[in-house]
């Protein structure tokens, strides 16, 4: 072999060894000794694990407006128990057909997995809603 070829092979071997060293040991050296604190779960992530309560109402109807008011009040008080949503069927008419609702107000209860648990047509007070939520858990 010529001297030029030996030097070329030697340089290539050194570069390969250096690349291996970087791949194997650089990661270990740069790992911090103290782990950063675990990220807190966002409210959106927590709501995924909660049952969902969807109140369907029509604005301007007495009982329907009362059901929407109660749902909004419960959403503020019971954030840790369920995820609440209030939908005006005039704005989203397809939603009542999706859940098979023919009368408003209606309350749809979904399991944390998203499967339908129960549908109630008509007004439900807070205690009855909480009773259904307790039966889900």
Secondary structure by P-SEA (a helix, b strand, c coil): ccaaaaaaaaaaaaaaaaaaaaacccccccccccccccccccaaaaaaabbbbbbbbbcccaaaaaaaaaaaaaaacccccbbbbbbccccccccccccccccccbbbbbcccccccccccccccaaaaaaaaaaac
